[in-house]
């Protein structure tokens, strides 16, 4: 065992580890730093106060800021297979007779594309891709109306909010840019956040979030829901077991899209 590291050195090593792995278990950090669990926890607390990481069940996750909204086509190139499987699994949660809100985004678009064409359901969405890609889906769907947002291929603004006030849904399926225990579900623009919050407000049933594993620990600009408001998270195989445990403690069911097996 070498000379004990001073706090600044330990914290630098922790940051270097997280930069590579994104997620760290306390036990692994103890081995890395050759120090006690109590010391590691104090270091993690200090780094969390600086906004560098977020403490989780048995460890920490690197804080990732999502400041700018990418163009829709750019986002569609990120994890396309995972998003397709997530969309398929999330669509299977929709039942006959449901009235469902679905927002914009590439993963939410996959949900829309995987709804059974003969379903007796009604969908309300601000996702313009519903109109561009679905054609005649065989189920009832309505665009919210509103001002067109070119970067996200979505509709937002006062007109969209007023129309959402005319209906209640019994499920809402939401694509988000970040999912964090501390900061909840977040999106990059205020106009999309307003629509999502309104959808949640007008839902008298389950709140379902669809997000690939890269969204875990990410924090964007505008919060739309706390973790405790979410009923289910549909994600992919890259989502860590420790993250599943963290969400389970908040009564969030995690569904892994690889083979439609419920994990938590």
One Martini backbone bead per residue (centre of mass of N, CA, C, O) as a GRO file, in nm:
protein
  264
    1UNK     BB    1   0.095   0.037   0.025
    2UNK     BB    2   0.077   0.355  -0.026
    3UNK     BB    3   0.049   0.669  -0.010
    4UNK     BB    4  -0.183   0.858   0.092
    5UNK     BB    5  -0.433   1.037  -0.027
    6UNK     BB    6  -0.545   1.327  -0.091
    7UNK     BB    7  -0.843   1.469  -0.153
    8UNK     BB    8  -0.773   1.587  -0.436
    9UNK     BB    9  -0.672   1.317  -0.553
   10UNK     BB   10  -0.924   1.147  -0.514
   11UNK     BB   11  -1.119   1.329  -0.681
   12UNK     BB   12  -0.964   1.302  -0.944
   13UNK     BB   13  -0.987   0.995  -0.971
   14UNK     BB   14  -1.293   0.986  -0.978
   15UNK     BB   15  -1.328   1.159  -1.233
   16UNK     BB   16  -1.164   0.975  -1.420
   17UNK     BB   17  -1.342   0.726  -1.386
   18UNK     BB   18  -1.612   0.859  -1.483
   19UNK     BB   19  -1.514   0.944  -1.769
   20UNK     BB   20  -1.506   0.636  -1.855
   21UNK     BB   21  -1.776   0.491  -1.689
   22UNK     BB   22  -2.001   0.702  -1.545
   23UNK     BB   23  -1.996   0.461  -1.333
   24UNK     BB   24  -1.977   0.407  -0.965
   25UNK     BB   25  -1.867   0.208  -0.716
   26UNK     BB   26  -1.776   0.219  -0.398
   27UNK     BB   27  -1.599  -0.038  -0.391
   28UNK     BB   28  -1.418   0.046  -0.634
   29UNK     BB   29  -1.310   0.309  -0.507
   30UNK     BB   30  -1.176   0.183  -0.264
   31UNK     BB   31  -0.972   0.018  -0.431
   32UNK     BB   32  -0.847   0.251  -0.595
   33UNK     BB   33  -0.779   0.437  -0.321
   34UNK     BB   34  -0.726   0.289  -0.059
   35UNK     BB   35  -1.004   0.320   0.114
   36UNK     BB   36  -1.275   0.408   0.274
   37UNK     BB   37  -1.612   0.434   0.261
   38UNK     BB   38  -1.638   0.701   0.417
   39UNK     BB   39  -1.442   0.863   0.240
   40UNK     BB   40  -1.587   0.827  -0.030
   41UNK     BB   41  -1.853   0.955   0.056
   42UNK     BB   42  -1.733   1.235   0.109
   43UNK     BB   43  -1.631   1.281  -0.178
   44UNK     BB   44  -1.905   1.251  -0.320
   45UNK     BB   45  -2.043   1.483  -0.174
   46UNK     BB   46  -1.851   1.704  -0.273
   47UNK     BB   47  -1.897   1.654  -0.582
   48UNK     BB   48  -2.201   1.702  -0.578
   49UNK     BB   49  -2.190   2.002  -0.481
   50UNK     BB   50  -2.026   2.067  -0.764
   51UNK     BB   51  -2.184   1.898  -1.004
   52UNK     BB   52  -2.024   1.628  -1.105
   53UNK     BB   53  -2.226   1.442  -0.942
   54UNK     BB   54  -2.443   1.155  -0.858
   55UNK     BB   55  -2.579   0.996  -0.616
   56UNK     BB   56  -2.626   0.648  -0.553
   57UNK     BB   57  -2.678   0.321  -0.533
   58UNK     BB   58  -2.357   0.244  -0.434
   59UNK     BB   59  -2.271   0.544  -0.563
   60UNK     BB   60  -2.214   0.693  -0.895
   61UNK     BB   61  -2.283   0.960  -1.137
   62UNK     BB   62  -2.229   1.133  -1.407
   63UNK     BB   63  -2.273   1.450  -1.493
   64UNK     BB   64  -2.499   1.551  -1.763
   65UNK     BB   65  -2.522   1.806  -1.996
   66UNK     BB   66  -2.818   1.931  -2.179
   67UNK     BB   67  -2.843   2.225  -2.357
   68UNK     BB   68  -2.886   2.144  -2.654
   69UNK     BB   69  -3.080   2.105  -2.933
   70UNK     BB   70  -3.106   1.872  -3.155
   71UNK     BB   71  -3.155   1.759  -3.439
   72UNK     BB   72  -3.358   1.514  -3.530
   73UNK     BB   73  -3.161   1.354  -3.722
   74UNK     BB   74  -2.933   1.332  -3.517
   75UNK     BB   75  -3.088   1.173  -3.295
   76UNK     BB   76  -3.170   0.926  -3.481
   77UNK     BB   77  -2.856   0.813  -3.482
   78UNK     BB   78  -2.902   0.737  -3.185
   79UNK     BB   79  -2.969   0.432  -3.101
   80UNK     BB   80  -3.179   0.290  -3.311
   81UNK     BB   81  -3.227  -0.002  -3.204
   82UNK     BB   82  -3.309   0.070  -2.918
   83UNK     BB   83  -3.549   0.253  -2.996
   84UNK     BB   84  -3.711   0.041  -3.142
   85UNK     BB   85  -3.748  -0.152  -2.899
   86UNK     BB   86  -3.875   0.051  -2.711
   87UNK     BB   87  -4.119   0.118  -2.890
   88UNK     BB   88  -4.237  -0.169  -2.897
   89UNK     BB   89  -4.279  -0.207  -2.592
   90UNK     BB   90  -4.446   0.049  -2.532
   91UNK     BB   91  -4.679  -0.018  -2.731
   92UNK     BB   92  -4.769  -0.282  -2.567
   93UNK     BB   93  -4.901  -0.103  -2.323
   94UNK     BB   94  -5.129  -0.057  -2.507
   95UNK     BB   95  -5.481  -0.054  -2.482
   96UNK     BB   96  -5.785  -0.110  -2.527
   97UNK     BB   97  -5.933   0.219  -2.515
   98UNK     BB   98  -5.712   0.408  -2.513
   99UNK     BB   99  -5.584   0.726  -2.404
  100UNK     BB  100  -5.299   0.891  -2.561
  101UNK     BB  101  -5.001   1.045  -2.485
  102UNK     BB  102  -4.753   1.180  -2.723
  103UNK     BB  103  -4.457   1.300  -2.787
  104UNK     BB  104  -4.170   1.401  -2.886
  105UNK     BB  105  -3.927   1.234  -3.065
  106UNK     BB  106  -3.755   0.949  -3.154
  107UNK     BB  107  -3.878   0.743  -2.949
  108UNK     BB  108  -4.173   0.829  -2.974
  109UNK     BB  109  -4.192   0.757  -3.275
  110UNK     BB  110  -4.153   0.450  -3.230
  111UNK     BB  111  -4.412   0.410  -3.083
  112UNK     BB  112  -4.605   0.495  -3.309
  113UNK     BB  113  -4.494   0.277  -3.521
  114UNK     BB  114  -4.580   0.019  -3.309
  115UNK     BB  115  -4.869   0.043  -3.333
  116UNK     BB  116  -5.136  -0.118  -3.388
  117UNK     BB  117  -5.345  -0.081  -3.664
  118UNK     BB  118  -5.613  -0.223  -3.506
  119UNK     BB  119  -5.644  -0.029  -3.285
  120UNK     BB  120  -5.868   0.083  -3.015
  121UNK     BB  121  -5.752   0.399  -3.023
  122UNK     BB  122  -5.621   0.718  -2.884
  123UNK     BB  123  -5.410   0.980  -3.017
  124UNK     BB  124  -5.211   1.242  -2.872
  125UNK     BB  125  -4.995   1.477  -3.056
  126UNK     BB  126  -4.681   1.680  -3.124
  127UNK     BB  127  -4.586   1.478  -3.352
  128UNK     BB  128  -4.517   1.522  -3.681
  129UNK     BB  129  -4.430   1.228  -3.760
  130UNK     BB  130  -4.710   1.109  -3.755
  131UNK     BB  131  -4.788   1.239  -4.031
  132UNK     BB  132  -4.528   1.165  -4.209
  133UNK     BB  133  -4.514   0.828  -4.131
  134UNK     BB  134  -4.803   0.681  -4.088
  135UNK     BB  135  -5.048   0.775  -4.221
  136UNK     BB  136  -5.271   0.513  -4.200
  137UNK     BB  137  -5.301   0.352  -3.886
  138UNK     BB  138  -5.613   0.264  -3.779
  139UNK     BB  139  -5.611   0.486  -3.570
  140UNK     BB  140  -5.668   0.737  -3.356
  141UNK     BB  141  -5.535   1.068  -3.443
  142UNK     BB  142  -5.395   1.371  -3.292
  143UNK     BB  143  -5.307   1.690  -3.340
  144UNK     BB  144  -5.255   1.967  -3.141
  145UNK     BB  145  -5.115   2.183  -3.251
  146UNK     BB  146  -4.931   2.471  -3.339
  147UNK     BB  147  -4.609   2.560  -3.329
  148UNK     BB  148  -4.348   2.504  -3.526
  149UNK     BB  149  -4.060   2.284  -3.455
  150UNK     BB  150  -3.786   2.219  -3.644
  151UNK     BB  151  -3.578   2.060  -3.460
  152UNK     BB  152  -3.830   1.849  -3.349
  153UNK     BB  153  -4.091   1.806  -3.506
  154UNK     BB  154  -4.304   2.008  -3.354
  155UNK     BB  155  -4.562   2.113  -3.124
  156UNK     BB  156  -4.646   2.440  -2.980
  157UNK     BB  157  -4.798   2.629  -2.745
  158UNK     BB  158  -5.102   2.766  -2.686
  159UNK     BB  159  -5.267   2.587  -2.881
  160UNK     BB  160  -5.176   2.314  -2.767
  161UNK     BB  161  -5.265   2.360  -2.472
  162UNK     BB  162  -5.567   2.413  -2.526
  163UNK     BB  163  -5.624   2.132  -2.657
  164UNK     BB  164  -5.537   1.956  -2.411
  165UNK     BB  165  -5.774   2.074  -2.225
  166UNK     BB  166  -6.005   1.883  -2.385
  167UNK     BB  167  -5.848   1.629  -2.250
  168UNK     BB  168  -5.823   1.292  -2.133
  169UNK     BB  169  -5.589   1.059  -2.020
  170UNK     BB  170  -5.461   0.714  -1.927
  171UNK     BB  171  -5.190   0.783  -2.091
  172UNK     BB  172  -4.828   0.852  -2.095
  173UNK     BB  173  -4.570   0.899  -2.348
  174UNK     BB  174  -4.218   0.982  -2.286
  175UNK     BB  175  -3.974   1.175  -2.423
  176UNK     BB  176  -3.635   1.233  -2.312
  177UNK     BB  177  -3.305   1.379  -2.228
  178UNK     BB  178  -3.341   1.319  -1.907
  179UNK     BB  179  -3.239   1.101  -1.621
  180UNK     BB  180  -3.284   1.174  -1.267
  181UNK     BB  181  -3.304   1.152  -0.938
  182UNK     BB  182  -3.275   1.461  -0.866
  183UNK     BB  183  -3.406   1.599  -1.157
  184UNK     BB  184  -3.533   1.402  -1.335
  185UNK     BB  185  -3.717   1.501  -1.605
  186UNK     BB  186  -3.575   1.633  -1.914
  187UNK     BB  187  -3.564   1.922  -2.135
  188UNK     BB  188  -3.438   2.176  -2.361
  189UNK     BB  189  -3.730   2.315  -2.384
  190UNK     BB  190  -3.995   2.507  -2.289
  191UNK     BB  191  -4.215   2.429  -2.497
  192UNK     BB  192  -4.199   2.123  -2.440
  193UNK     BB  193  -4.243   2.133  -2.136
  194UNK     BB  194  -4.530   2.244  -2.144
  195UNK     BB  195  -4.656   2.003  -2.292
  196UNK     BB  196  -4.574   1.777  -2.097
  197UNK     BB  197  -4.706   1.889  -1.842
  198UNK     BB  198  -4.991   1.888  -1.960
  199UNK     BB  199  -5.010   1.586  -2.013
  200UNK     BB  200  -4.978   1.504  -1.718
  201UNK     BB  201  -5.218   1.669  -1.603
  202UNK     BB  202  -5.424   1.505  -1.823
  203UNK     BB  203  -5.349   1.239  -1.662
  204UNK     BB  204  -5.539   0.934  -1.548
  205UNK     BB  205  -5.247   0.769  -1.507
  206UNK     BB  206  -4.988   0.658  -1.664
  207UNK     BB  207  -4.632   0.719  -1.649
  208UNK     BB  208  -4.427   0.692  -1.943
  209UNK     BB  209  -4.085   0.634  -2.004
  210UNK     BB  210  -3.861   0.692  -2.286
  211UNK     BB  211  -3.514   0.563  -2.264
  212UNK     BB  212  -3.207   0.542  -2.313
  213UNK     BB  213  -2.912   0.486  -2.137
  214UNK     BB  214  -2.785   0.779  -2.200
  215UNK     BB  215  -3.002   0.941  -2.011
  216UNK     BB  216  -2.860   0.855  -1.765
  217UNK     BB  217  -2.768   1.143  -1.578
  218UNK     BB  218  -2.903   1.343  -1.745
  219UNK     BB  219  -2.929   1.713  -1.786
  220UNK     BB  220  -3.149   1.946  -1.861
  221UNK     BB  221  -3.321   2.255  -1.856
  222UNK     BB  222  -3.628   2.119  -1.824
  223UNK     BB  223  -3.858   2.022  -1.609
  224UNK     BB  224  -4.138   1.762  -1.598
  225UNK     BB  225  -4.044   1.529  -1.383
  226UNK     BB  226  -4.034   1.334  -1.130
  227UNK     BB  227  -3.954   1.024  -1.032
  228UNK     BB  228  -4.219   0.986  -0.850
  229UNK     BB  229  -4.416   1.020  -1.114
  230UNK     BB  230  -4.310   0.761  -1.227
  231UNK     BB  231  -4.404   0.433  -1.332
  232UNK     BB  232  -4.235   0.392  -1.612
  233UNK     BB  233  -3.939   0.246  -1.768
  234UNK     BB  234  -3.817   0.239  -2.101
  235UNK     BB  235  -3.539   0.041  -2.203
  236UNK     BB  236  -3.215  -0.091  -2.224
  237UNK     BB  237  -2.939  -0.303  -2.176
  238UNK     BB  238  -2.745  -0.054  -2.081
  239UNK     BB  239  -2.891  -0.054  -1.821
  240UNK     BB  240  -2.816  -0.051  -1.504
  241UNK     BB  241  -2.859  -0.221  -1.207
  242UNK     BB  242  -2.828   0.018  -1.011
  243UNK     BB  243  -3.048   0.192  -1.148
  244UNK     BB  244  -3.279  -0.003  -1.098
  245UNK     BB  245  -3.261   0.011  -0.790
  246UNK     BB  246  -3.310   0.312  -0.760
  247UNK     BB  247  -3.596   0.306  -0.893
  248UNK     BB  248  -3.731   0.099  -0.710
  249UNK     BB  249  -3.719   0.290  -0.455
  250UNK     BB  250  -3.935   0.480  -0.641
  251UNK     BB  251  -4.152   0.291  -0.786
  252UNK     BB  252  -4.006   0.207  -1.059
  253UNK     BB  253  -4.054   0.055  -1.350
  254UNK     BB  254  -3.838  -0.165  -1.538
  255UNK     BB  255  -3.805  -0.195  -1.894
  256UNK     BB  256  -3.655  -0.424  -2.113
  257UNK     BB  257  -3.627  -0.429  -2.472
  258UNK     BB  258  -3.487  -0.688  -2.574
  259UNK     BB  259  -3.736  -0.916  -2.447
  260UNK     BB  260  -3.980  -0.804  -2.266
  261UNK     BB  261  -3.860  -0.810  -1.975
  262UNK     BB  262  -3.923  -0.775  -1.652
  263UNK     BB  263  -3.704  -0.648  -1.394
  264UNK     BB  264  -3.892  -0.453  -1.166
   0.00000   0.00000   0.00000
